[in-house]
């Protein structure tokens, strides 16, 4: 009886001891958890539209630690890693007791460590909580931490931590940083030799660096390959090839593209780890190279900027704020895509676009290029020479100053400003000054980004777009009417598309315009094809003069080179819309043959206020009644010239809509038969045509 009592007491004591031990372990586990939150401190990354790395920022310790997950690496690397480091990774709970027993037996038998027993979980514990001493106590703590980690994380999450924190020499941590530094690529697709090297390096990262200790690296890679061959993880034939593969001989720089945008992203949201942009990395890389090479040919204090955007979406696909971000002599840290400068003649196409749209001129209309005085404002041409009588088309192509000012005087500077605001752009005017005629020659401030946005409105005939890079601005459509009617936009592009490329530049199939600001401070060139718009600016960031620069000779060659090397060129300019064509001078109506001025330099009444005239459809036209996919009648475009705005259109005596200042309209016939179209201008003058609609 007494013996049974003693046994009962022993079992009770054991139970109490076990309970106390478990309680102590539970308390310790909760009180001293593994530092998993600190382990999530990783580099901030700036990504392109497709998720490719543009730039990363080192963490506080100066380490390149790019977050890496199982999905980011080649599956072959994962198989090799587990086969080499931790064969029973999927089955143990943090500690491999078989490997631990084997290591202890070998230590006792040989008096030295023959093989290790660290699991990947134990290695993660050491990586996220490094200890300088190598002792039995440190190993026991590592084992305890591994068990804690296994209780809190899945096997995949533990692998993610290893892939992110594994050391690769110097300030490299993680497989992604190592793959980019040693192979110049993401670890998504690796050769067997590359994967084996990445498995081997973390054991002795400094002593196995391939750029410093080639023999050590070769030997370590060989051990990994032989182990995975024995484990039948990799085909023997692949192992044979990998054993003879060359090692990288130098460490590459991690990507550092779009530096101005990257810095802006980090300033805007310093706590955000991933910043997605609209940039296309291959295009950005090519344009940065173009800018750098072009900068080497310029004066040491002269910089340049490039910006390329998709005119259909507004997405900025590349933006280069300086020839060299790190060049202090050029103030490379200043993002010149966002600096306000004088555009020179780069705004002239928008003046011509309004004039075309209002029916003031056609391409072959004659305009005078002679000295003129506009109430004390006396514009001069860039070369100080005058061409006399020229066509509007030639005046735009040659970027003549006096004809542009004549047209702006006719359409009105305020109207130009309003039209540009429809495209989301406000020009920077001198303080307390109203818009004046000097705008035609660059008398206002604008950024390269905004200028490209304006030209995107020329390229996109459907709707203006707002440019954005996904960080500082969001790209998208602007809820406004098109910048110009399709016919006017096409007419501008038709003229600019025929301008000869600069000397030595091959044709690129683009419409383009150049500009040089007063005092040779800025040189511009902007061009577009059927989809993309590219702008170039050259000058000094401090706004000092750069004698000899010009839009055509300095900026345009870079425009053509950048367009050709972007990899995006090739979309043809759109065809002429219905009703748009290049009418020979001999066939122009009398009111459009000459854009005349009186002796005071004012636009003559005959050129601006002749009675209205319907030019399409013509009197007696027979029109087919077209129908769309939904069965609804397609609209008939109506066009008129001359007259004074606003105008009112009538069909068979009934007003179609409210009055408009546009010289075009649309009419949807209700059915077949004869109809009478009438337009009445602000003076009450009318023009009428009779047409016949047939099915």
C-alpha positions in Angstrom: 0.0 0.0 0.0 2.8 2.3 0.9 4.6 1.5 -2.3 1.5 2.3 -4.4 1.2 5.6 -2.4 4.8 6.5 -3.3 4.2 5.6 -7.0 1.1 7.8 -7.0 3.1 10.7 -5.5 5.8 10.3 -8.1 3.4 10.3 -10.9 1.7 13.4 -9.4 5.0 15.1 -9.0 5.9 14.3 -12.6 2.6 15.6 -13.9 3.1 18.8 -11.9 6.6 19.1 -13.2 5.5 18.5 -16.8 2.7 21.0 -16.5 5.0 23.6 -15.0 7.5 22.9 -17.8 4.9 23.3 -20.5 3.6 26.4 -18.8 7.1 27.8 -18.7 7.7 27.0 -22.4 4.3 28.6 -23.3 5.2 31.7 -21.2 8.7 31.9 -22.8 7.2 31.4 -26.3 4.7 34.2 -25.8 7.1 36.5 -23.9 10.1 36.1 -26.2 8.7 35.6 -29.7 11.0 35.5 -32.7 11.6 39.0 -34.3 9.5 38.3 -37.3 8.3 41.9 -37.7 11.8 43.3 -37.9 12.6 40.6 -40.5 10.1 42.2 -42.8 12.3 45.3 -43.2 13.1 45.2 -46.9 14.2 47.5 -49.7 11.7 49.9 -51.3 11.2 49.0 -55.0 10.1 51.2 -57.9 8.5 49.0 -60.6 7.6 49.5 -64.2 4.2 48.8 -65.7 4.9 45.1 -66.1 6.4 44.7 -62.6 10.0 44.9 -63.6 12.4 46.5 -61.2 13.4 50.1 -62.1 15.2 51.0 -58.9 15.6 49.8 -55.4 16.7 51.6 -52.3 19.0 50.1 -49.6 17.6 49.6 -46.2 19.0 51.5 -43.1 22.0 49.3 -42.7 23.0 49.9 -46.4 21.9 46.4 -47.4 20.3 45.5 -50.7 17.5 43.3 -49.4 14.8 42.8 -52.0 11.8 40.8 -50.8 11.8 37.4 -52.5 9.1 34.8 -52.5 8.9 31.2 -53.7 7.0 32.6 -56.7 9.9 34.9 -57.6 12.5 32.2 -58.2 13.1 29.3 -60.5 11.5 26.1 -59.2 14.8 24.3 -60.0 16.6 26.5 -57.5 14.1 25.6 -54.7 14.6 21.8 -55.4 18.3 22.2 -55.3 18.2 24.3 -52.1 16.2 21.8 -50.2 18.1 18.8 -51.5 21.4 20.4 -50.5 20.5 22.2 -47.2 17.5 20.3 -45.7 16.3 17.1 -47.3 13.6 16.5 -44.7 12.4 20.2 -44.7 8.8 19.3 -45.4 8.5 16.7 -42.6 10.3 18.2 -39.6 9.0 20.9 -37.2 12.1 23.1 -37.2 14.7 20.6 -36.1 15.8 17.5 -38.0 16.5 15.0 -35.2 18.1 12.5 -37.5 20.6 15.1 -38.8 21.1 16.3 -35.3 21.9 12.8 -34.0 24.2 12.1 -37.0 26.1 15.3 -36.3 26.5 14.6 -32.6 27.8 11.0 -33.3 30.3 12.3 -35.9 31.5 15.0 -33.4 32.0 12.4 -30.7 33.7 9.9 -33.0 36.0 12.4 -34.8 36.5 15.1 -32.2 35.5 17.7 -34.7 32.4 18.8 -36.6 32.1 16.7 -39.7 28.6 17.8 -40.9 26.1 20.3 -39.8 22.5 19.8 -38.7 21.0 23.2 -39.3 17.7 23.1 -41.0 16.4 25.9 -43.2 14.2 27.0 -40.3 17.3 27.2 -38.0 19.1 29.2 -40.6 16.2 31.6 -40.9 16.3 32.0 -37.1 20.0 32.9 -37.3 19.5 35.3 -40.2 16.7 37.3 -38.6 18.4 37.3 -35.2 22.1 37.2 -35.8 24.5 36.3 -32.9 28.3 36.9 -33.0 29.2 34.0 -30.7 29.2 30.4 -31.9 28.5 28.4 -28.8 26.2 25.6 -27.5 24.0 28.2 -25.9 23.6 30.1 -29.2 22.8 26.8 -31.0 20.1 25.9 -28.4 18.6 29.3 -28.8 18.6 28.9 -32.6 16.8 25.5 -32.2 14.2 27.1 -29.9 13.7 29.9 -32.3 13.3 27.5 -35.2 10.5 25.7 -33.3 8.9 29.0 -32.6 9.1 30.0 -36.3 7.6 26.7 -37.4 4.6 27.2 -35.1 3.9 30.6 -36.5 4.7 30.3 -40.2 3.9 28.0 -43.0 6.8 26.2 -44.8 6.4 28.5 -47.8 6.6 31.6 -45.6 9.8 30.2 -43.9 11.3 29.7 -47.4 10.3 33.2 -48.3 12.3 34.6 -45.3 15.3 32.5 -46.3 15.2 33.6 -49.9 14.9 37.2 -48.7 17.6 37.2 -46.0 20.3 34.7 -47.2 23.7 36.5 -47.4 25.5 36.8 -50.7 28.6 38.9 -49.9 29.1 42.5 -49.4 25.8 44.3 -48.9 23.7 41.7 -50.9 20.9 39.9 -49.1 18.4 37.6 -50.7 18.3 35.6 -53.9 16.8 38.4 -56.0 19.5 40.9 -55.1 22.2 38.2 -55.7 20.7 37.2 -59.1 20.6 40.8 -60.3 24.1 41.5 -59.0 25.8 38.4 -60.3 23.7 37.5 -63.4 22.0 40.8 -64.3 18.5 39.2 -64.2 15.6 38.3 -62.0 15.9 34.7 -60.6 12.7 33.6 -62.3 14.6 31.7 -64.9 18.1 30.4 -64.0 20.4 27.9 -65.5 21.5 24.9 -63.5 24.9 26.5 -63.0 23.4 29.8 -61.8 21.0 28.1 -59.4 23.8 26.0 -57.9 26.0 29.0 -57.3 23.1 30.8 -55.5 22.6 27.7 -53.3 26.4 27.5 -52.5 27.2 31.2 -51.7 25.3 31.8 -48.4 27.4 29.3 -46.4 30.5 31.4 -46.8 29.4 34.5 -48.8 32.6 36.5 -48.5 35.0 33.6 -49.1 33.1 32.3 -52.1 32.5 35.5 -54.0 33.1 34.6 -57.7 34.6 38.0 -58.4 37.3 37.6 -55.7 37.7 33.9 -54.9 37.0 32.1 -58.2 38.4 28.7 -57.1 36.4 28.7 -53.9 33.2 29.5 -55.8 33.9 26.8 -58.3 34.5 24.2 -55.6 31.4 25.2 -53.7 29.3 25.1 -56.8 30.7 21.7 -57.6 29.7 20.3 -54.2 26.1 21.5 -54.7 25.9 20.0 -58.2 27.3 16.6 -57.0 24.9 16.5 -54.1 21.8 17.3 -56.3 23.0 14.7 -58.9 23.1 12.1 -56.1 19.7 13.1 -54.9 18.4 12.8 -58.5 17.0 16.3 -58.3 18.8 17.4 -61.5 19.4 15.4 -64.7 23.1 14.2 -64.8 23.5 15.6 -68.3 22.5 19.1 -67.0 25.0 18.7 -64.1 27.8 17.9 -66.5 27.1 21.0 -68.5 26.8 23.1 -65.3 30.2 21.9 -64.0 31.9 23.5 -67.0 29.8 26.7 -67.1 31.7 30.0 -66.6 31.4 32.0 -63.4 30.4 35.7 -63.3 33.6 37.7 -63.1 32.2 41.0 -61.7 29.3 42.2 -59.6 26.8 44.3 -61.6 25.1 47.4 -60.4 21.4 46.9 -59.4 19.0 48.7 -61.7 18.9 52.5 -61.1 16.5 53.6 -63.8 14.1 56.6 -63.7 16.0 58.2 -60.7 13.9 61.4 -60.5 10.6 59.4 -60.5 12.0 56.9 -58.0 13.0 59.7 -55.6 9.6 61.3 -56.0 7.8 58.1 -55.3 9.8 57.6 -52.0 9.1 61.1 -50.9 5.4 60.9 -51.6 4.9 57.6 -49.7 8.0 56.7 -47.7 6.2 53.8 -45.9 5.1 52.1 -49.1 7.4 49.2 -50.2 6.3 48.8 -53.8 5.6 51.7 -56.2 4.0 50.7 -59.5 4.5 53.1 -62.4 3.4 53.4 -66.0 7.0 53.3 -67.2 8.2 50.6 -69.6 11.6 49.5 -68.4 13.1 48.6 -71.9 12.0 52.0 -73.3 13.3 53.9 -70.2 16.6 52.1 -70.4 17.0 53.0 -74.1 16.0 56.6 -73.7 18.3 57.1 -70.7 21.2 55.8 -72.9 20.2 58.1 -75.7 20.2 61.1 -73.3 23.5 60.1 -71.7 25.3 59.8 -75.1 23.7 63.0 -76.3 24.8 64.8 -73.2 28.4 63.9 -73.7 28.3 65.9 -77.0 26.9 69.0 -75.3 28.5 71.7 -73.2 29.3 70.3 -69.7 26.7 72.6 -68.1 23.9 71.8 -70.6 21.4 69.1 -69.7 18.5 67.6 -71.6 15.2 65.8 -70.8 13.0 63.4 -72.7 9.5 62.2 -72.1 7.5 59.7 -74.1 3.8 58.9 -73.6 1.0 56.9 -75.1 -1.5 59.3 -76.6 -4.4 56.8 -76.4 -4.1 56.3 -72.6 -1.9 59.1 -71.3 0.5 56.7 -69.7 4.1 58.0 -69.6 6.3 55.1 -70.8 9.6 56.8 -70.3 10.8 60.0 -68.6 14.4 61.2 -68.4 14.8 64.3 -66.3 18.5 64.9 -67.0 21.4 63.7 -69.2 23.1 62.2 -66.1 21.4 62.2 -62.7 24.8 62.1 -60.9 26.4 64.9 -62.9 26.7 67.9 -60.6 27.9 70.2 -63.3 24.6 69.8 -65.2 22.5 69.9 -61.9 21.5 66.4 -62.8 19.3 66.0 -59.8 16.8 68.6 -61.2 14.0 66.9 -63.1 13.7 69.1 -66.2 10.6 67.3 -67.4 8.8 69.2 -64.7 10.5 72.6 -65.0 8.7 75.5 -66.5 10.5 77.0 -69.5 9.7 79.1 -72.6 8.5 76.8 -75.4 9.6 79.0 -78.3 7.7 78.1 -81.4 6.4 74.8 -80.1 2.9 76.1 -79.5 2.4 77.3 -83.1 0.6 74.2 -84.3 -2.2 74.9 -81.8 -2.7 78.4 -83.3 -2.9 76.9 -86.8 -5.3 74.2 -85.5 -7.8 76.7 -84.3 -7.5 78.7 -87.6 -8.1 75.6 -89.6 -11.0 74.6 -87.5 -12.7 78.0 -87.8 -12.3 78.0 -91.5 -10.1 81.1 -91.5 -7.4 79.4 -93.6 -6.6 76.3 -95.6 -3.2 74.8 -96.1 -2.7 76.6 -99.4 -4.1 80.0 -98.3 -1.5 82.7 -98.9 -0.3 84.7 -95.9 2.2 87.5 -95.8 5.6 87.0 -94.1 6.7 90.6 -93.9 7.6 93.0 -91.1 4.4 93.9 -89.2 3.5 96.1 -86.2 0.7 94.8 -83.9 0.1 97.9 -81.7 3.8 98.2 -80.9 4.6 94.4 -80.9 6.9 93.8 -83.8 7.7 90.1 -84.2 10.8 89.0 -86.2 11.7 85.7 -87.7 14.4 83.5 -86.1 16.8 84.2 -89.0 15.8 87.9 -89.2 14.7 87.3 -92.8 11.3 87.3 -94.4 9.8 85.1 -97.1 7.1 87.4 -98.5 4.0 85.6 -99.7 3.9 82.0 -98.5 1.2 79.3 -98.0 -0.1 78.6 -94.6 1.4 75.1 -94.9 4.8 76.5 -95.6 4.5 79.1 -92.8 3.9 76.3 -90.3 6.6 74.0 -91.7 9.2 76.8 -91.7 8.0 78.0 -88.3 7.7 81.6 -89.5 7.0 84.0 -86.7 5.0 86.8 -88.4 2.3 84.5 -90.0 1.8 82.8 -86.6 1.3 86.1 -84.9 -1.1 87.2 -87.6 -3.2 84.0 -87.0 -3.1 84.4 -83.3 -4.3 87.9 -83.6 -7.2 86.6 -85.6 -8.2 83.7 -83.3 -7.4 85.6 -80.1 -4.8 84.7 -77.4 -7.6 84.1 -74.9 -9.3 81.6 -77.2 -6.0 79.8 -77.5 -5.6 79.7 -73.7 -9.2 78.3 -73.3 -8.5 75.6 -75.9 -5.3 74.5 -74.2 -7.2 74.4 -70.9 -9.6 71.9 -72.5 -6.5 69.7 -72.9 -5.8 70.1 -69.2 -2.9 72.6 -69.6 -2.5 76.1 -68.2 0.3 78.2 -69.5 2.4 80.2 -67.0 2.1 83.9 -67.8 4.1 86.8 -66.3 2.5 88.1 -63.1 -0.6 90.3 -63.6 -0.4 90.0 -67.4 -3.2 89.0 -69.7 -2.6 86.6 -72.6 -0.9 88.4 -75.5 0.4 87.8 -79.0 3.9 86.9 -77.6 2.5 83.5 -76.7 2.9 82.5 -80.3 6.7 82.8 -79.9 7.1 81.4 -76.5 6.0 84.2 -74.2 4.6 81.8 -71.6 6.0 79.0 -69.4 5.3 75.3 -69.9 6.9 72.1 -68.8 8.0 69.3 -71.1 5.4 67.0 -69.6 2.6 69.5 -70.3 3.9 70.2 -73.8 3.9 66.5 -74.6 0.3 66.3 -73.2 -0.7 69.0 -75.6 0.7 67.1 -78.5 -1.0 64.0 -77.3 -4.2 65.9 -77.8 -3.1 66.5 -81.4 -2.3 62.8 -81.9 -5.5 61.5 -80.2 -8.4 62.8 -82.3 -11.1 61.2 -80.0 -10.5 62.7 -76.6 -7.7 64.6 -74.8 -5.6 62.7 -72.3 -3.9 63.6 -69.1 -0.4 62.3 -68.8 0.7 60.4 -65.7 3.5 58.2 -64.5 1.4 56.4 -61.8 3.2 58.2 -59.0 3.1 62.0 -59.4 0.1 62.0 -61.8 -2.5 59.5 -62.8 -3.0 58.9 -66.5 -6.4 59.0 -68.1 -8.9 60.5 -70.5 -10.0 64.1 -69.9 -13.8 64.6 -70.0 -13.7 67.2 -72.7 -14.3 67.5 -76.4 -11.3 66.6 -78.7 -8.6 69.3 -78.7 -9.5 69.9 -82.4 -12.0 68.6 -84.8 -10.6 65.6 -86.6 -10.1 67.5 -89.9 -8.2 70.3 -88.2 -6.0 67.8 -86.3 -5.3 65.9 -89.5 -4.4 69.1 -91.4 -1.9 70.1 -88.8 -0.4 66.6 -88.8 -0.3 66.5 -92.6 1.8 69.7 -92.6 4.1 68.7 -89.8 4.5 65.2 -91.1 6.1 66.5 -94.3 8.8 68.5 -92.5 12.2 67.1 -93.5 14.1 65.2 -90.8 17.2 67.0 -89.6 20.5 66.3 -91.5 21.6 62.8 -91.0 18.4 61.5 -89.4 16.4 58.8 -91.3 12.7 59.3 -91.9 10.6 58.2 -88.9 7.0 58.6 -90.1 6.3 61.2 -87.5 4.8 64.7 -87.4 7.1 67.0 -85.5 7.7 70.6 -84.5 10.7 72.4 -83.0 11.1 75.5 -80.9 13.9 77.7 -79.7 13.2 80.2 -76.9 14.3 83.8 -76.8 18.0 84.2 -76.0 18.9 80.6 -76.9 17.9 79.3 -73.5 15.8 76.3 -74.6 15.7 74.0 -77.6 12.6 71.8 -78.0 11.4 69.2 -80.4 8.1 67.2 -80.1 6.9 64.5 -82.4 4.2 61.9 -82.7 3.1 59.0 -84.8 -0.2 57.2 -84.6 0.1 56.3 -81.0 3.2 57.7 -79.2 4.3 61.2 -78.5 8.0 62.1 -77.6 9.3 65.4 -76.4 12.9 66.6 -76.1 14.2 69.6 -74.2 17.8 70.9 -74.1 19.2 73.8 -72.1 20.8 74.8 -68.9 18.9 74.1 -65.6 20.0 77.6 -64.4 18.2 79.2 -67.4 21.4 80.7 -68.7 21.8 81.2 -72.5 23.4 78.5 -74.6 24.6 80.2 -77.8 24.1 78.2 -80.9 21.4 75.8 -79.8 18.2 75.5 -81.7 15.2 73.2 -81.8 15.9 72.0 -85.3 19.7 71.5 -85.2 20.1 70.5 -81.5 16.9 68.9 -80.2 15.4 67.4 -83.4 18.2 64.9 -84.1 17.8 63.5 -80.6 14.1 63.3 -81.1 14.5 61.1 -84.2 17.2 59.0 -82.6 15.1 58.4 -79.5 12.0 57.6 -81.5 14.0 55.1 -83.5 15.6 53.4 -80.5 12.6 53.4 -78.3 11.3 50.2 -79.8 7.8 51.7 -80.0 8.0 53.5 -83.4 6.1 52.2 -86.3 2.4 53.2 -85.8 1.4 55.1 -88.9 -0.3 58.5 -88.5 -4.1 58.2 -89.0 -5.6 58.6 -92.4 -7.5 61.7 -93.3 -11.1 61.7 -91.8 -14.1 62.3 -93.9 -14.2 65.7 -95.4 -10.5 66.5 -94.8 -8.2 66.9 -97.8 -5.5 69.1 -99.2 -7.3 71.5 -101.6 -5.1 73.1 -104.3 -4.8 76.8 -104.3 -6.6 77.1 -107.6 -9.7 75.3 -106.2 -9.9 77.4 -103.0 -12.9 79.7 -102.6 -12.1 83.3 -103.0 -12.3 84.0 -99.3 -9.6 81.4 -98.5 -7.1 82.3 -101.2 -5.4 85.0 -99.1 -5.3 85.7 -95.4 -5.0 89.5 -95.8 -4.4 92.3 -93.4 -5.0 96.0 -93.6 -2.4 98.8 -93.5 -2.5 98.8 -89.7 -1.7 95.2 -89.4 -5.2 94.2 -88.4 -7.0 91.2 -89.9 -9.2 92.5 -92.6 -13.0 92.1 -92.4 -13.0 90.4 -95.8 -10.9 87.5 -94.4 -12.9 87.2 -91.2 -16.4 88.2 -91.8 -17.5 87.1 -95.3 -20.9 85.7 -95.5 -21.2 82.0 -94.4 -20.9 79.3 -97.1 -21.6 75.6 -96.8 -18.8 73.7 -98.4 -20.1 70.2 -97.5 -22.4 68.7 -98.5 -22.5 70.6 -101.8 -25.7 71.9 -103.4 -27.5 69.0 -105.1 -25.5 66.3 -103.5 -26.9 62.8 -103.3 -25.9 61.1 -100.1 -26.1 57.4 -99.1 -28.0 56.8 -95.9 -25.5 54.7 -93.9 -26.4 52.7 -90.9 -24.3 51.6 -87.9 -24.2 48.1 -86.3 -27.2 49.0 -84.1 -29.2 50.0 -87.2 -29.1 53.7 -86.3 -28.5 56.2 -89.2 -24.9 57.3 -89.4 -24.4 61.1 -89.1 -23.7 63.3 -92.1 -20.8 65.8 -91.5 -21.7 69.4 -92.4 -18.9 72.0 -92.9 -19.0 75.7 -93.6 -16.6 78.6 -94.1 -16.5 82.3 -93.3 -19.3 84.0 -91.4 -19.1 85.3 -87.9 -19.6 83.0 -84.9 -21.7 81.8 -83.3 -23.7 79.8 -85.9 -27.0 78.0 -85.9 -27.7 75.0 -88.2 -31.2 74.2 -89.4 -32.7 71.2 -91.3 -35.8 71.9 -93.3 -36.2 75.1 -91.3 -36.0 73.5 -87.9 -33.0 74.3 -85.6 -30.9 71.3 -84.9 -29.4 72.4 -81.6 -28.0 75.3 -79.7 -25.8 77.8 -81.5 -22.1 76.8 -81.8 -18.8 78.4 -82.6 -17.6 75.4 -84.5 -17.7 75.4 -88.3 -18.7 71.8 -88.5 -21.7 69.9 -87.4 -23.4 66.5 -87.6 -26.9 65.7 -88.9 -28.6 62.3 -88.6 -31.2 62.0 -91.4 -34.5 60.6 -90.3 -35.0 58.8 -93.7 -34.7 59.1 -97.4 -35.7 62.1 -99.4 -34.8 65.7 -100.0 -33.7 68.0 -97.2 -32.6 71.6 -97.0 -29.6 72.5 -94.8 -29.1 76.1 -93.6 -26.5 77.8 -91.5 -27.1 81.3 -90.0 -24.2 83.4 -88.6 -24.2 86.0 -85.8 -25.0 88.7 -88.4 -28.1 86.9 -89.5 -26.5 86.0 -92.9 -27.5 82.6 -94.1 -26.3 79.9 -96.6 -28.5 77.1 -97.8 -28.0 73.8 -99.8 -30.4 71.2 -100.9 -29.4 67.5 -100.7 -31.1 64.2 -101.4 -30.8 61.2 -99.1 -31.2 57.7 -100.5 -31.2 54.3 -98.9 
